[in-house]
């Protein structure tokens, strides 16, 4: 599946509760993005109340990537895709994350590092329409 024409439809609003570790934020209002998947327009909505840490950064790339930055909106969308685990595979979710970072003008080397981290070390699941597992190789 090919992801193209990623577009942010509205501004992202998040909040953090004062209590607790302070590591998680929550999406304040429904948050929608648009993209084309194999040429078909998709409107994907992250529902209000969704928890996010903006980017679960593996130790391997922690020195290269900051938690906050222009990738935040794409990370929120990817976090929700990982909760929904569909209707696409984790590979497609990683491609959506990459397309969101391109739309947000994340520096090429940074978005590639983040994409690779998500692709190889992020949650993995198969396409629900397929019984076979996905292969984790580009």
N, C-alpha and C positions, 0 to 999 in steps of 0.2 A: 504494500500500500504506500502510496506517495502522498506526502503532506505538502501542500502549497498554500500560498496566499493567506498566511496567518495574520490575523488582525485583532488588536485589542479593541473591544467595543465600548468599554466603560472603565472608569478609574476603579482601582482596587482599594477597598477600605477594610482594614484589619484592626483588631484591638488585642491588648495583652492584659490579663488580670494581674493585679499587684501581688496577690497571694501566690504561693507555690514557687517553683523554680524559676519562673519567668522565661523558660525556654520555648514555650509554645505561644503562638498567636492564633487568633480565630478570625475567620472571614466574617465581617460585620453584615454585609448585604450580599445577596446573590451576585455572582460575578461571572460574566459571560465573555467568551472569546469566539471568534469565527475562524474557520480554516476550511480548505478544500482537501478532501480525502479521495484520491483517485478521481479528481474533478468534480466531486459532489460537495456542495456546501454543507458544513456541519456547524451548528451553534452548540457549543458545549458550555454548560453552566455549572460553576462551583457553588453549591448551596451555602447560604448563610449558616454559620456555626461550624463550618469545616475547620479542623485544626491543621496548622502548618508550622513547620520550623524553618521555612523558606528554602532550606537546602541542607539535607543530611549529607554532609561532606565526609567521604571516607578519608581516613588518615593519610592515604597515599597522596592525595592532592590538596590537603588542608593548607599548605603553604602557598598554593597557587590561587586559591579562590576565597573570597570573603563571603560571609553569610549574607550580608546586605549588599545590594547592587542592582544594576539594571535587569538582572535575571529573576528578580523576586516574583514578578507576575507569572512568568513561565513555570517557576518552581511551585507556586501555589496550584496551578493547573495540573502539573505532574503529580503533586502530592494527592490530589483528588482522584486522578486517574488510577493511582496505586490503591486507593481505597475501593473504588468501583470495580477494578480489575476487569474492565471491559467497557464497551463492547469490543475492544481491540486488545491485541497482545501487548506484552510489555515492550516489545521492539517498536511497535507503532507508537506507544506512549512516549518512548524515548525520542522518536522522530518528531512528535508534537512538541516536546520540550525543546528540542533543537530549533524547530521553526519559530517557536515563541522567543527564543533568545536572539535569533536573527532579526525578528521584527523589533526587538528592543535594543538593537545595535550593541549587543554584548560583543566585546572584542573577540575576533576570530579565534585566537589561541585559547582564550578563557572559555568560550562556549564549547570548543572542541574538547577541552579537558573535562568540562562538566558533563557533556554528552557522553563521553567515553566512560566516565565514572558511573553514570546512571545506567548506561547500556550493559556494562560488565558487572557492576557491583550492586545495582539497585534491585528491587523486588522483581522477580521473574514469574510470568504466567503465560499460558498459551492462549491463543485466540479461542474464545468460547465456541465458535462455530466449527472448530477443528478438534479432533481427538488427539492428534499428535502434538508432542511438546515442541516449542520453538527451539531453534538452534541459536546459541548465543555466540554468533560470529558474524562480523560484517560481511 
